[in-house]
Amino acid sequence: MKLIDAKRDQYRKLAHEQGFRSRAAYKLKEMNKSYRIIGPGSYVVDLGCAPGGWVQVAQKISGNQGKVLGIDLSFVEEIPNAKIIQHDIESIDVVDEIISYFGKKADSLICDLSPQVSGNWSVDHAAQISLNYSAVRIMDQVLNKKGNALFKVFDGEYSAEFFDFMKKKFIKTKRTKPNASRKPSSELYCICLGYL
Ligand SMILES: C[S@@+](CC[C@H](N)C(=O)[O-])C[C@H]1O[C@@H](n2cnc3c(N)ncnc32)[C@H](O)[C@@H]1O
C-alpha cells in the first residue's frame, strides 16, 4: 500500500472509530490546536458543512457555552447541540439567519466550501475561489471584531490574490496545509486571526 493511501485509510479508520462524519474533522482539530480559531464558548458558523465533521469538532471545542451553526446546500443529519440549515450560502438571507440564530455576531467563521468538481482543475479552482469570496461577503457582516476565520483554498492561479485580500482584513493570516490533508491534493488553508 502506498504511503498516501495508508494515511487516507488511517484517518478514515479513526473517523469511523471516533464517530466523526468526515476525515476533514482531523484537519480542523489539527489546525485549531495550532492556531485556536475556535475556543470554549465561541459562537461558530460553518459554511459548507456537510456531512458535518467540522460541526462536530467545533461543537466539542466551543462546549456548552458556545453555539455552532452549519450551513450547506446538502441535507445534513442532525448533530446534537448544533443547528444545521440547508441553504445556498449565495442566497441573500443567510446573514439574517446567522444573526438571528446567534442573537449577536459570530466569534469564528470556518469555511470548507467545495464546488461540484468537474475534474478540470482551473475551472474547479476558479469556482472554489469564487465561493470563498461569497463566504467573505457573509463574514464581513457576521464576524465580530477580533474574531477568527478559516478558509479552505483550492490552490491555483487566483489563490495568492485571495490570501492577499484576507491579509488586509485580519491582524494575522497564515497559509497552511495540515498533516491530515493528503499531500497530492492541492488544497491549502488560510488561517485568519483577529478580524479588523
Ligand atoms: C468538503 S465538503 C465540507 C466537509 C465538512 N467540512 C465536513 O467536515 O464534513 C464541502 C461542502 O460545500 C458545500 N457547498 C458548495 N457550494 C455551496 C453553496 N453555494 N452553499 C452551501 N454549501 C455549499 C457542498 O455541498 C459540500 O457539502
The ligand as a Tripos MOL2 file, in Angstrom:
@<TRIPOS>MOLECULE
LIG
   27    29     1     0     0
SMALL
NO_CHARGES

@<TRIPOS>ATOM
      1 C1        -15.7150   19.2950    1.5530 C.3       1 LIG1
      2 S1        -17.4050   19.4810    1.9040 S.3       1 LIG1
      3 C2        -17.3730   20.0140    3.5820 C.3       1 LIG1
      4 C3        -16.9150   18.9690    4.5780 C.3       1 LIG1
      5 C4        -17.1470   19.3750    6.0140 C.3       1 LIG1
      6 N1        -16.2110   20.4080    6.4280 N.3       1 LIG1
      7 C5        -17.0280   18.2220    6.9760 C.2       1 LIG1
      8 O1        -16.1050   18.1990    7.7960 O.co2     1 LIG1
      9 O2        -17.8780   17.3280    6.9540 O.co2     1 LIG1
     10 C6        -17.8280   20.9300    1.0130 C.3       1 LIG1
     11 C7        -19.2860   21.3070    1.0480 C.3       1 LIG1
     12 O3        -19.5000   22.5870    0.4300 O.3       1 LIG1
     13 C8        -20.8800   22.6030    0.0740 C.3       1 LIG1
     14 N2        -21.2310   23.7250   -0.8140 N.ar      1 LIG1
     15 C9        -20.7510   24.0050   -2.0490 C.ar      1 LIG1
     16 N3        -21.3460   25.1020   -2.5590 N.ar      1 LIG1
     17 C10       -22.2350   25.5380   -1.6180 C.ar      1 LIG1
     18 C11       -23.1350   26.6420   -1.5480 C.ar      1 LIG1
     19 N4        -23.2600   27.5160   -2.5720 N.pl3     1 LIG1
     20 N5        -23.8860   26.7900   -0.4340 N.ar      1 LIG1
     21 C12       -23.7680   25.9070    0.5920 C.ar      1 LIG1
     22 N6        -22.9220   24.8540    0.5910 N.ar      1 LIG1
     23 C13       -22.1660   24.6570   -0.4990 C.ar      1 LIG1
     24 C14       -21.0600   21.2490   -0.5830 C.3       1 LIG1
     25 O4        -22.4330   20.9000   -0.6410 O.3       1 LIG1
     26 C15       -20.2140   20.3500    0.3140 C.3       1 LIG1
     27 O5        -21.0090   19.6510    1.2240 O.3       1 LIG1
@<TRIPOS>BOND
     1     1     2 1
     2     2     3 1
     3     2    10 1
     4     3     4 1
     5     4     5 1
     6     5     6 1
     7     5     7 1
     8     7     8 2
     9     7     9 1
    10    10    11 1
    11    11    12 1
    12    11    26 1
    13    12    13 1
    14    13    14 1
    15    13    24 1
    16    14    15 ar
    17    14    23 ar
    18    15    16 ar
    19    16    17 ar
    20    17    18 ar
    21    17    23 ar
    22    18    19 1
    23    18    20 ar
    24    20    21 ar
    25    21    22 ar
    26    22    23 ar
    27    24    25 1
    28    24    26 1
    29    26    27 1
@<TRIPOS>SUBSTRUCTURE
     1 LIG1         1 GROUP 0 **** ****
